[in-house]
Amino acid sequence: MTEKKFDPVIVGFFCNWCTSAAADLAGTSRLHYPASIRPIRVMCSSTVDPVYLVRALQEGADATILGGCHPGDCHYITGNYKARRRVAIVKTVLKSLGFDESRVLLEWISGSEGPKFARVMNEYTEYIKNLGPSDFKYLDSLGGEKLD
Amino acid sequence: MAMKRIGVFICHCGRNIAGTVDVKRVAEEIGKREDVVLSTTYVFMCSQPGQKLIEDSVKKYNLDGVVVANCSPTLHEKTMRNAAARAGLNPYRVEIANIREWAAWPHEDNPEAATRKAIRIINATIEKLKANASLEPIEVPVIRRALVIGGGVAGMQAALDIADSGIETILVEKEPTIGGNMFRLSETFPTLDCPQCILTPKMNDVAGHPNIKLYTYSEVDDVEGFMGNFKVKIKKKATFVDWNKCTGCGECLRVCPAHADSEFDLKMAKRTSIYIANEQAVPLKALIDENSCIRLQFEKKVKEGKIKPKKNVKICSKCADVCEPNAIHFQNNEEIVEEEVGAIIVATGYEVMPAEAFPELGGKYPDVITSLQFERLLAPSGPTAGIPRRPSDGKVPESIAFVHCVGSRDPQNGVPYCSRICCMYTIKQAMLVKHAMHDAAVYDFYIDIRSNGKGYEEFYHRAKEEYGVNFIRGKVSKVYRVGDKYRVQGVDTLTGRIVEVDVDMVVLATAAKGSSTVKEIAKKLRIPYDEWGWLKETHLKLKPLETPVGGVYIAGAAQFIKDITDSVSQGSGAAAKVMALLSKPELEKEPLLAKVDPEICAGCGRCKDQCAYDAITIDPVRHVSVVNEALCEGCGACSANCPTTAIQVVNFKKGQVIRAVDVLAEVF
């Protein structure tokens, strides 16, 4: 078991209008990226409750990505700004718990940026691989148990 | 409440999915779930038999929910929902698991991982689906008016077609005249029509059409609302002239002492400070350019306190003095007008990169100009009356070099794509030079000639055989000045020899890009665009006129550089889309909107602060949030900020998303 290659689990929340479309385009263009990215489509990055991100880490994900439209280009006018603030708060809280906040990533990927989508997924997976598995589930500050 | 009789349909998509994902194994794995009563595969779920399979299964197994694992929901969500609805299942009890774009294709190098990921995506989708509610679409009234942004040939065609169908259409153009870039051209390939002759009838039709409201020298300032109900603010820029009085006689132009570069002639000529865009402008109205007008500059400086005027100083008012209808008032008459429309077409066109962007090709010299500038010199209505003259000294050139692909197909110095129209217009320009000056030496440096249109290849051969244009296959590396001439250095790749020619003028076919104003407009409309300024269509092949924003369409070169034929076709195409949309009195709106549980809501107002649409109010009596369904767009920003989960987006409830996240995050 110890010799087994570390295959990270990364949960991706992709907004319907930009990053989901970029993921579609990356697929259509047959751009390859690791299957460690586990995607879920949400209507807007602003609908992603900080709880979703923490929950993913708690349930076993080594990292989470939130993908939205570029600043100023949000389909819902200002949703991505709201998401940016929420992610900043999540990162601050995680950091204060002694957790590496780089395991939460916020990226702006527009619908025409299929290649950027693939690049970010490749680079981030590589980054998390180097970082090693997440110890979030066993954090002392959370009592070492699942919060359900 | 949760669904217990779910049917899962896994599509092979020919070999697109099944070639990578082991669909049999996926079906077996999913079939093990207790809440799934049917898990099956089919070669093409979107085919008629595929849809029939859903219909029959819904009835046979009494399904209360359906997951179709196939392609992106942007393609077939509607197909599958309709199929289920035909069998009596509420369409909102159908969800798509995207295992083609999100699993099979990006992981085609790893079938095992792709298969496992497909299973996981389907499981997550089932978890989300289980708590979906049955919903009915919301009906909203439609405003039967349309807005077209951009008065080039595509925009005019669109506006005319919509107006002809009896729908009132608003056409907004940023320049003082409609006509766009086409009106700048000398002649059009491959027919050698004169654009001033073939476009003016259309321009006059637009101006005189009872159903078209024309705003020239105006810009879209702000857009609010949604499909069928847009509120648009249009900024009418300051003209300093009362256009209701101006007759376009042009007397003022003859007396104005101040000058500036002509926008219409692309700096190839000067115009007076009070000007009419061109002689055939529609509308034919004069306006003052604030930046060059002596009087307006003087008044501005006085206002800023930079100069103190002496008493009784006589400041220039020559134009106003000769204006018989008293139209010139020098007052800043900028104005914002509001219009309500149901649909919008964006037809903002293209620009070409400036010659200055290519200093190695001589872009810094006055006689090295872009093809679009050269069009003005070739145009009979242009500043040189159709006989090209060098901008530096006015000499009629005896030799001209044309350079193709300047910045095009060149990601380092310009853009990666082919600008599509340059080969044909350069061939045309070479021909027209020969028309104007029979003995001129014409050199045409090309990489490949791309003449893929009706009559285009024949046109190229005419230029070669009948007109004796020297076509040299090879890229130009350098253009520099030698005395009075310009030395063009390149290589002839057919003979392998270095070529050097000394010419009087060089014309660069610079790369086309989206209009410089398009990004601003796209942001206001919330439609995507790429780094070159081209608007992104919903689907390149099948929805080239649509954008992801309902009710907003694209026409002409705003989508990507295209010739007149294609622009006109797209203008008509986008018009047809608008007419279809506006043909119904009411539109169906997705019911996936925010909903408040008044039992839990404490009326704190945190959701209200998050709403970008002002769709949430606090009921003063019950002290709970209330959502206006007509305004809500269903983004869910409110739900993420609610401390009590009282406000949630229907069918995207927190419990649903968290159950899906649990499946996704699980370590296998």
Interface residues (C-beta under 8 A of the other chain):
Chain A: V9 V11 W17 C18 A21 A23 D24 A26 G27 T28 R30 L31 H32 Y33 P34 A35 R38 P39 I40 R41 V42 M43 C44 S46 T47 V48 D49 P50 V51 Y52 R55 A56 L57 Q58 E59 G60 A61 C69 G72 D73 C74 H75 Y76 I77 T78 G79 K82 R86 S110 G111 S112 A118
Chain B: S72 P73 T74 N98 R100 E101 W102 A103 A104 W105 P106 H107 E108 D109 N110 A113 A114 R116 K117 R120 I121 A124 A522 K523 R526 P528 Y529 D530 K536 P548 V549 L592 Q610 A612 Y613 E633 G634 C635 G636 A637 S639 A640 N641 V649 F652 K654 V657 I658 A660 V661 D662 L664 A665 E666 V667
